[in-house]
Amino acid sequence: MDAIKNLDELIAHLAGRGGKKRIGVICPRDESTRKAIKMAETEMGFATTVVFDDDDACKAAAQAVAAAREGQVDVIMKGLINTDDLLRAVLNKEMGLLPKGRVLTHLTCAQIPVYDKLIFCSDVAVIPHPTAEQREEQLKYLLQLMHSLGIEEPRVGLINCTEKVNEKHFPFTAEYKQLIAKAQTGAFGKCIIDGPLDLKTCFSPEALHKKGINSPLEGKADAIIFPDIQAGNVFYKTITCFCPGTETAAVLAGTQVPVVLPSRGDSPTNKAYSLALACLLAQ
């Protein structure tokens, strides 16, 4: 499988493999959600939808989660329901979708016109300050996603404001070194991981060389992992606000089935792309 380099190639891949995934949509009462599921069903053709709606949105969420547990839907999508209410159903210890020992995190895929391939990152929405164990799970989920997209040897940058390990002020940079050492043993499969690096040295060979840094990423990263949710969220909002033509897709990972948790500001197209990403992971 050739590496998928943009979101339209992802849609083509899903359409070409045959079969359609079943999306359980919770309370699709807003126009944006309805347009997105129509795109997924008819224009892009990679999914069918099952609607869960009720006067009580929490009841609808519980019904969708139950359907996922029973194998009746492959993906869950948030419509017009509070995120807290949906996550309460997803994280329910007895009847939810997060298996014991798994970490709930958020993965983003961005298509930015000035970069020649997709960019992946974690976590911009769920874990405020990842522990070393949570960060390792974020890395594993990202690598799984990229391998699913045909990226044979993903290049992952571990983000900081400088390229030096500083345990006193940035203790997570020491954890970065542990992740790199583990990756070099083959624990995560085929991949290249380096850090700490700043954003420019991850994505710009010129910036890397100007700083005199020798990195196996060579300024050509496929993915980045942020130190905390604040850094990740600022990056996400910046590219969607100041980079015209940027498209994004995002999904919750770690759950029994992928969960699409779009922002209210996401366009129908971005929501449809998120559904495509979730359907890819659902296989």
C-alpha positions in Angstrom: 0.0 0.0 0.0 1.4 3.4 -1.0 1.4 6.1 1.7 -1.7 8.2 1.8 -0.6 11.8 1.5 -3.9 13.8 1.7 -7.4 13.4 2.9 -8.9 12.8 -0.5 -6.6 9.9 -1.0 -8.0 8.5 2.3 -11.5 8.8 0.9 -10.5 7.0 -2.3 -8.8 4.3 -0.2 -11.9 3.7 1.8 -14.2 3.6 -1.3 -11.8 1.3 -3.1 -11.6 -1.4 -0.4 -15.3 -2.1 -0.5 -17.8 -2.5 2.3 -19.1 0.3 4.5 -18.7 1.0 8.1 -21.7 1.7 10.3 -21.6 5.1 12.1 -23.8 5.6 15.2 -24.7 9.3 15.2 -25.9 10.8 18.4 -28.5 13.5 18.2 -27.8 14.8 14.6 -30.0 17.8 15.1 -27.6 20.4 13.7 -27.2 21.1 10.0 -23.4 20.7 10.1 -23.7 17.1 11.4 -26.4 16.2 9.0 -24.4 17.5 6.0 -21.3 15.5 7.2 -23.1 12.2 7.5 -24.7 12.8 4.1 -21.3 13.4 2.6 -20.0 10.2 4.2 -23.0 8.2 2.9 -23.5 9.5 -0.6 -20.8 11.8 -1.9 -17.9 9.9 -0.4 -19.6 6.6 -0.1 -17.7 4.9 2.7 -20.3 4.6 5.5 -23.9 4.0 6.5 -25.4 5.7 9.5 -27.6 4.7 12.4 -29.3 7.6 14.3 -29.6 7.6 18.0 -31.9 10.4 19.1 -34.1 11.0 22.1 -35.6 13.9 24.0 -33.0 13.0 26.6 -29.6 13.3 24.9 -27.9 11.3 27.7 -30.2 8.3 26.9 -29.4 8.6 23.2 -25.7 8.5 24.1 -26.2 5.4 26.3 -28.0 3.7 23.5 -25.3 4.4 21.0 -22.6 3.1 23.4 -24.6 -0.1 24.0 -24.9 -0.6 20.2 -21.1 -0.2 19.9 -20.5 -2.7 22.7 -22.8 -5.2 21.0 -21.1 -4.8 17.6 -24.1 -3.0 15.9 -22.1 0.1 15.0 -18.4 0.5 14.1 -17.9 4.2 15.0 -19.7 6.7 17.2 -20.1 10.3 16.3 -21.2 13.3 18.5 -24.0 15.5 17.2 -25.9 18.0 19.2 -25.0 16.7 22.6 -22.7 18.1 25.3 -19.3 16.6 25.2 -19.4 15.8 28.9 -22.6 13.9 28.5 -21.2 11.8 25.7 -17.9 11.1 27.5 -19.9 10.1 30.6 -21.5 7.3 28.6 -18.2 6.4 26.8 -16.3 6.2 30.1 -18.9 4.4 32.2 -17.0 1.7 34.1 -19.6 -1.0 33.7 -21.3 -0.1 30.3 -18.8 2.2 28.6 -16.3 1.8 25.8 -12.9 2.2 27.4 -11.4 -1.2 28.2 -9.5 -1.6 31.5 -5.9 -0.4 31.2 -6.5 1.6 28.0 -5.8 5.3 27.8 -8.4 7.7 26.2 -6.6 10.3 24.0 -7.2 12.4 21.0 -5.5 12.1 17.6 -5.5 14.8 14.9 -4.6 14.6 11.2 -4.0 17.9 9.4 -3.7 18.6 5.7 -1.8 22.0 5.4 -1.2 23.3 1.9 2.4 24.4 2.5 3.4 20.8 3.6 3.8 17.9 1.2 2.2 15.3 3.4 -0.3 14.9 6.2 0.7 15.9 9.7 -0.5 14.0 12.8 -0.5 15.1 16.4 -1.6 14.2 19.9 -3.1 15.4 22.2 -5.0 18.7 21.6 -8.3 17.9 23.4 -8.3 15.3 26.2 -5.3 14.8 28.4 -4.2 18.0 30.1 -0.7 16.9 31.3 0.2 13.4 30.0 2.1 11.1 32.3 5.0 9.1 30.9 2.7 6.1 30.5 0.0 8.2 28.8 2.5 9.7 26.4 3.7 6.3 25.4 0.2 5.2 24.6 -0.3 8.4 22.6 2.8 7.5 20.6 1.5 3.9 20.0 -1.9 5.1 18.8 -0.3 7.6 16.5 2.0 5.0 15.0 -0.9 2.6 14.6 -2.9 5.3 12.7 0.1 6.2 10.4 0.9 2.5 9.7 -2.8 2.1 8.7 -2.3 4.9 6.2 0.6 3.1 4.6 3.4 5.2 6.2 6.0 2.5 6.5 8.4 4.3 8.8 6.7 7.3 10.5 8.9 10.1 11.7 7.7 11.5 15.1 9.0 14.7 16.8 8.7 15.2 20.5 7.9 18.8 21.0 9.5 21.4 23.4 10.4 25.0 23.1 14.1 24.1 22.9 16.2 21.1 21.7 17.8 20.4 25.1 16.8 18.0 27.9 16.0 20.1 31.0 14.7 18.0 33.8 14.4 20.9 36.2 12.0 23.1 34.1 10.7 20.6 31.6 10.8 17.2 33.2 8.9 15.6 30.3 12.0 16.1 28.2 13.7 13.3 30.2 10.8 11.1 29.4 11.3 11.9 25.8 14.7 10.3 25.9 13.2 7.2 27.5 10.7 6.9 24.6 13.5 7.3 22.0 15.6 4.6 23.7 12.6 2.2 23.7 11.8 2.9 20.1 15.4 2.1 19.1 14.8 -1.4 20.5 12.0 -1.9 18.1 9.3 -1.9 20.8 7.0 0.3 18.6 7.7 -1.3 15.3 9.3 0.6 12.4 9.5 4.3 13.2 11.9 7.2 13.7 11.5 9.2 16.9 13.5 12.2 18.1 13.3 15.0 20.5 13.1 17.3 22.3 12.8 19.5 19.1 10.9 22.7 18.5 8.2 22.8 15.8 10.4 24.4 13.1 13.2 21.8 13.5 10.6 19.0 13.2 9.2 20.3 9.9 11.9 22.5 8.3 15.2 21.0 7.1 16.5 24.6 6.7 15.7 25.5 10.3 17.3 22.2 11.4 20.5 22.9 9.5 20.7 26.5 10.5 20.7 25.5 14.2 23.4 22.9 13.5 21.2 20.1 14.8 21.7 16.5 13.7 18.3 14.8 13.8 17.2 11.5 12.1 13.9 13.3 11.3 15.8 15.5 8.9 13.1 18.2 9.3 10.6 15.9 7.6 8.3 14.8 10.5 5.0 13.0 9.9 3.8 13.5 13.5 4.4 15.5 16.6 3.6 14.8 20.3 3.0 17.8 22.5 4.1 18.1 26.1 0.6 19.2 27.2 -2.9 20.0 26.0 -2.2 23.8 26.0 0.6 23.5 23.4 -1.4 21.1 21.3 -4.6 23.1 21.3 -2.8 26.4 20.4 -1.1 24.6 17.5 -4.5 23.2 16.3 -6.3 26.5 16.6 -3.4 28.3 14.9 -3.3 26.2 11.8 -7.0 26.2 11.4 -7.2 30.0 11.9 -4.1 31.3 10.0 -3.4 28.6 7.4 -5.9 29.0 4.6 -7.0 25.8 3.0 -6.1 23.6 6.0 -8.4 20.6 6.5 -8.4 18.5 9.6 -9.7 15.2 10.9 -9.7 14.0 14.5 -10.8 11.0 16.5 -10.7 9.7 20.1 -8.5 6.6 20.4 -8.2 3.9 23.1 -11.9 3.1 23.0 -13.5 -0.1 21.9 -14.7 1.7 18.7 -13.4 5.0 17.4 -15.3 8.1 18.6 -15.6 11.2 16.5 -15.9 14.2 18.8 -16.1 17.2 16.5 -15.8 20.8 17.6 -18.8 23.1 17.1 -16.6 25.2 14.8 -15.7 22.3 12.5 -17.0 22.4 9.0 -19.2 19.6 7.5 -16.2 18.6 5.4 -13.8 18.3 8.3 -16.4 16.3 10.2 -16.7 14.0 7.2 -13.0 13.6 7.1 -13.0 12.7 10.8 -15.6 10.0 10.1 -13.3 8.7 7.3 -10.3 8.5 9.7 -12.5 6.7 12.3 -13.7 4.2 9.7 -10.1 3.5 8.7 -9.3 2.7 12.4 -12.4 0.7 12.8 -11.2 -2.0 10.4 
